Amino acid sequence: MMKKATTKKDVMYTVDLTKIDGDGAFPCPKCGAIISPDDESEEVYTILETKVKGDKLAELILMCKKCGSKIRLVGFLQQPKV
């Protein structure tokens, strides 16, 4: 009898940019590779999806090239302070 291949459900990590200090760089939640917004070479990560609300960036989905983790970046749209 053949066994069914077990598949691991893809885990998507969420990083809230409003909770990051400094220049916006953060470690991959799984492997610790530093993902920096200044790195335009895409050696460490790849942008998989861009979500826009109106004319503003709302969310990015990245993939870490070191471990393959998917990372959802939120916090681009900040609520106006009252």
N, C-alpha and C positions, 0 to 999 in steps of 0.2 A: 504494500500500500504506500502511496506517495504522501508525503507531508506537505501541507500548504506552507508556503513561504510566509514568515511573519514579517510584517512591515511596521516600522516604527513611525508613529504619527509625527509629522513635521511640527516642531515647536517654533513659535515665533516669539522672539523676545521684544519687549517694548522699552524704549529709552525715551524719557521725557527731557527734552533739551532745556526746559526751564529749571531743571534741578541740577544742571551741570555748571560748575564754576570754571572760570578760565576762558580759553579760546574755543571751547566747544568740542575738543577731542575727548574721547571716552574709550574705555576698554571694551572689547567684545564680551558680552555677558557669559559666553561659554569658554572661550580659549584665552581671553585677555589681550589679544592683538589690539594695538592702539589704532583707532579709527579717527582720523582727523579731517575736518572740513577743508583744511588747506591742501590736502593730498588730492590733486586732480589727476594723478597718474593711474588711479584705479588698480594699484598693485596690491593693496590690502583688502579692498572691498569693491563690489560692483553695485550700481544702482539698478534695481529690478523694476521699480514702479514709482511714479511720481503722482501724487494726488494734489489737485489744486481746487480751492474754493474761491469763486470769483476770479480775481487776478492774482491771488496770493497763494504761496506754497503752504499746504496744510499738513502734508505727511510724505515721508519717503520710506520706501522699503528697500533695504540693502541686504547684500549677502556677503558675509565675511569669506574671503578667499582662502583663509588659513584653515577654518574648520567647517565651512559650508552653512553656518547658522544664518537664519533670516532674522533681520532686525528691523523693527518698525520704529521710525523716529517721529515723535510727536512733539508739540510745543512750539511750532513755528508761529501759529496764530495766537497771539496773546490777547486776553480780554482787556479792554480799556479800563484804567484805574479810575475810580470815582471818588 
